[in-house]
Amino acid sequence: MSDESTPESRPTPRPLSPAAQRALAEAAARRAEIDRKAAAAKDEKGGRGGLDPARYGDWEIKGLTADF
């Protein structure tokens, strides 16, 4: 039985291109902006909580899911 998770058996990652680095930085900025807006948004009174079902394609309440 071999242990393939040792550091010697894992290949070293290739350096990212400048375009890939820019894309990752832009994605991180977009995620930070979404998180900032979500934190600043008012809580819905009597709402269901959780992620937006219209965005994620299903509605789940008490373990029952309906796709639409």
C-alpha positions as protocol buffer text, in pm:
chain_id: "A"
residue {
  index: 1
  type: MET
  ca { x: 0 y: 0 z: 0 }
}
residue {
  index: 2
  type: SER
  ca { x: 151 y: 331 z: -103 }
}
residue {
  index: 3
  type: ASP
  ca { x: 83 y: 671 z: 44 }
}
residue {
  index: 4
  type: GLU
  ca { x: 46 y: 907 z: -251 }
}
residue {
  index: 5
  type: SER
  ca { x: -28 y: 1209 z: -33 }
}
residue {
  index: 6
  type: THR
  ca { x: 335 y: 1264 z: 67 }
}
residue {
  index: 7
  type: PRO
  ca { x: 485 y: 1594 z: -44 }
}
residue {
  index: 8
  type: GLU
  ca { x: 741 y: 1415 z: -261 }
}
residue {
  index: 9
  type: SER
  ca { x: 474 y: 1251 z: -478 }
}
residue {
  index: 10
  type: ARG
  ca { x: 270 y: 1568 z: -543 }
}
residue {
  index: 11
  type: PRO
  ca { x: 373 y: 1773 z: -845 }
}
residue {
  index: 12
  type: THR
  ca { x: 464 y: 2133 z: -783 }
}
residue {
  index: 13
  type: PRO
  ca { x: 200 y: 2376 z: -913 }
}
residue {
  index: 14
  type: ARG
  ca { x: 287 y: 2576 z: -1222 }
}
residue {
  index: 15
  type: PRO
  ca { x: 310 y: 2952 z: -1180 }
}
residue {
  index: 16
  type: LEU
  ca { x: -4 y: 3135 z: -1290 }
}
residue {
  index: 17
  type: SER
  ca { x: 0 y: 3361 z: -1593 }
}
residue {
  index: 18
  type: PRO
  ca { x: -61 y: 3733 z: -1539 }
}
residue {
  index: 19
  type: ALA
  ca { x: -407 y: 3696 z: -1696 }
}
residue {
  index: 20
  type: ALA
  ca { x: -495 y: 3415 z: -1455 }
}
residue {
  index: 21
  type: GLN
  ca { x: -371 y: 3621 z: -1161 }
}
residue {
  index: 22
  type: ARG
  ca { x: -587 y: 3917 z: -1274 }
}
residue {
  index: 23
  type: ALA
  ca { x: -889 y: 3689 z: -1312 }
}
residue {
  index: 24
  type: LEU
  ca { x: -845 y: 3549 z: -962 }
}
residue {
  index: 25
  type: ALA
  ca { x: -806 y: 3900 z: -819 }
}
residue {
  index: 26
  type: GLU
  ca { x: -1121 y: 4018 z: -1001 }
}
residue {
  index: 27
  type: ALA
  ca { x: -1317 y: 3717 z: -877 }
}
residue {
  index: 28
  type: ALA
  ca { x: -1204 y: 3782 z: -519 }
}
residue {
  index: 29
  type: ALA
  ca { x: -1311 y: 4146 z: -552 }
}
residue {
  index: 30
  type: ARG
  ca { x: -1653 y: 4041 z: -687 }
}
residue {
  index: 31
  type: ARG
  ca { x: -1700 y: 3795 z: -399 }
}
residue {
  index: 32
  type: ALA
  ca { x: -1601 y: 4062 z: -147 }
}
residue {
  index: 33
  type: GLU
  ca { x: -1851 y: 4306 z: -301 }
}
residue {
  index: 34
  type: ILE
  ca { x: -2129 y: 4045 z: -287 }
}
residue {
  index: 35
  type: ASP
  ca { x: -2046 y: 3968 z: 77 }
}
residue {
  index: 36
  type: ARG
  ca { x: -2041 y: 4341 z: 160 }
}
residue {
  index: 37
  type: LYS
  ca { x: -2383 y: 4394 z: -1 }
}
residue {
  index: 38
  type: ALA
  ca { x: -2529 y: 4089 z: 171 }
}
residue {
  index: 39
  type: ALA
  ca { x: -2405 y: 4209 z: 510 }
}
residue {
  index: 40
  type: ALA
  ca { x: -2551 y: 4558 z: 449 }
}
residue {
  index: 41
  type: ALA
  ca { x: -2891 y: 4431 z: 329 }
}
residue {
  index: 42
  type: LYS
  ca { x: -3185 y: 4441 z: 566 }
}
residue {
  index: 43
  type: ASP
  ca { x: -3317 y: 4110 z: 694 }
}
residue {
  index: 44
  type: GLU
  ca { x: -3649 y: 4007 z: 549 }
}
residue {
  index: 45
  type: LYS
  ca { x: -3931 y: 3999 z: 803 }
}
residue {
  index: 46
  type: GLY
  ca { x: -4094 y: 3656 z: 802 }
}
residue {
  index: 47
  type: GLY
  ca { x: -3865 y: 3540 z: 523 }
}
residue {
  index: 48
  type: ARG
  ca { x: -3744 y: 3187 z: 465 }
}
residue {
  index: 49
  type: GLY
  ca { x: -3375 y: 3255 z: 527 }
}
residue {
  index: 50
  type: GLY
  ca { x: -3088 y: 3090 z: 345 }
}
residue {
  index: 51
  type: LEU
  ca { x: -2971 y: 3139 z: -10 }
}
residue {
  index: 52
  type: ASP
  ca { x: -3187 y: 3302 z: -276 }
}
residue {
  index: 53
  type: PRO
  ca { x: -3396 y: 3024 z: -436 }
}
residue {
  index: 54
  type: ALA
  ca { x: -3439 y: 3215 z: -762 }
}
residue {
  index: 55
  type: ARG
  ca { x: -3063 y: 3226 z: -803 }
}
residue {
  index: 56
  type: TYR
  ca { x: -2991 y: 2867 z: -707 }
}
residue {
  index: 57
  type: GLY
  ca { x: -3292 y: 2708 z: -880 }
}
residue {
  index: 58
  type: ASP
  ca { x: -3475 y: 2539 z: -595 }
}
residue {
  index: 59
  type: TRP
  ca { x: -3688 y: 2624 z: -295 }
}
residue {
  index: 60
  type: GLU
  ca { x: -3634 y: 2431 z: 27 }
}
residue {
  index: 61
  type: ILE
  ca { x: -3839 y: 2463 z: 344 }
}
residue {
  index: 62
  type: LYS
  ca { x: -3816 y: 2213 z: 630 }
}
residue {
  index: 63
  type: GLY
  ca { x: -3630 y: 1960 z: 419 }
}
residue {
  index: 64
  type: LEU
  ca { x: -3878 y: 1961 z: 129 }
}
residue {
  index: 65
  type: THR
  ca { x: -3741 y: 2086 z: -201 }
}
residue {
  index: 66
  type: ALA
  ca { x: -3933 y: 2201 z: -507 }
}
residue {
  index: 67
  type: ASP
  ca { x: -3741 y: 2274 z: -826 }
}
residue {
  index: 68
  type: PHE
  ca { x: -3871 y: 2538 z: -1062 }
}
